[in-house]
Amino acid sequence: MPHSSHVKTPPAARRLPHQSSRLSGVDASARFLAALQGAFETARDQFEADVLSIPEWRHAADALDHAYHACVRRAKGDDVEALCREAQRRVEMAVQMSMVSSYYDGRIEQVCN
């Protein structure tokens, strides 16, 4: 499904320094952040562009962005994990709000037709 052009994709889609081929180990925070980025993209693919314009998607993208930058600057593991948990919570909220929005939009269309 098409993405809204004004919903930014967080830079977590970029390769993290931890994922460089020169580095042998990938820490748990970077792996979790990469998985979270994948979940964000997969979740966005499930909804129409108009649903992606709700503020919760922007909040989720911003939270992923903060977690990504913490990973890049190699913040303490606990800090990165907390930011990742917050980003996960924001993604889940965006999905829930999108489901509600899609449901009610469908109900309104049924009533109007």
C-alpha positions in Angstrom: 0.0 0.0 0.0 1.3 3.5 -0.7 3.1 5.5 1.9 2.2 9.1 2.6 5.1 11.2 1.5 5.0 13.3 4.6 5.5 10.4 7.0 9.2 10.2 7.4 11.1 6.9 7.6 13.4 7.0 10.6 17.1 6.9 9.9 17.2 3.6 11.7 16.7 2.2 8.2 20.3 3.2 7.6 23.1 0.8 8.4 24.1 1.1 12.1 27.8 1.3 12.9 27.3 -2.0 14.8 26.3 -3.7 11.5 29.5 -2.8 9.7 31.2 -5.8 8.1 34.4 -4.8 9.9 32.8 -5.4 13.3 32.3 -9.0 14.3 29.8 -8.5 17.1 26.4 -6.9 17.0 25.1 -5.9 20.4 21.6 -6.6 21.7 20.5 -3.0 21.4 21.4 -2.7 17.8 19.8 -6.0 17.0 16.6 -5.0 18.8 16.6 -1.6 17.0 17.0 -3.2 13.6 14.1 -5.6 14.4 12.1 -2.7 15.6 12.8 -0.8 12.4 11.6 -3.8 10.4 8.4 -4.0 12.5 7.8 -0.3 11.9 8.1 -0.7 8.1 6.0 -3.9 8.1 3.3 -2.2 10.2 3.3 0.9 7.9 2.8 -1.4 4.9 -0.5 -2.6 6.3 -2.3 0.8 6.2 -3.4 3.2 3.5 -1.6 6.5 3.1 -4.4 8.5 4.7 -4.2 6.4 7.9 -0.4 7.0 8.0 -1.0 10.7 8.4 -2.1 10.3 12.1 0.3 11.9 14.6 1.1 8.5 16.2 3.2 7.5 13.2 5.2 10.7 13.4 5.8 10.0 17.2 6.8 6.4 16.4 9.3 7.6 13.7 10.7 10.2 16.1 11.1 7.7 18.9 13.0 5.3 16.5 15.1 8.3 15.4 16.1 9.0 19.0 17.0 5.3 19.6 19.0 5.2 16.4 21.0 8.2 17.4 21.7 6.8 20.8 23.0 3.6 19.2 25.2 5.7 16.8 26.8 7.6 19.6 27.1 4.4 21.6 25.1 5.6 24.6 24.9 3.3 27.6 23.1 0.1 26.9 20.4 0.8 29.4 19.7 4.2 27.8 19.4 2.6 24.3 17.2 -0.1 25.6 14.9 2.4 27.3 14.7 4.4 24.0 14.0 1.2 22.1 11.2 0.2 24.5 9.7 3.7 24.1 9.9 3.4 20.3 8.3 0.0 20.5 5.5 1.4 22.6 5.0 4.2 20.1 4.9 1.8 17.1 2.3 -0.3 18.9 0.3 2.8 19.6 0.4 3.9 16.0 -0.7 0.4 14.9 -3.6 0.4 17.4 -4.7 3.9 16.4 -4.5 3.1 12.7 -6.6 0.0 13.2 -9.2 2.0 15.0 -9.1 4.7 12.4 -9.4 2.1 9.6 -12.3 0.4 11.3 -14.3 3.5 11.9 -13.6 4.8 8.4 -14.9 1.5 7.0 -18.0 1.7 9.3 -18.7 5.3 8.1 -18.4 4.2 4.5 -20.8 1.3 5.0 -23.4 3.6 6.6 -23.0 6.2 3.9 -23.4 3.7 1.1 
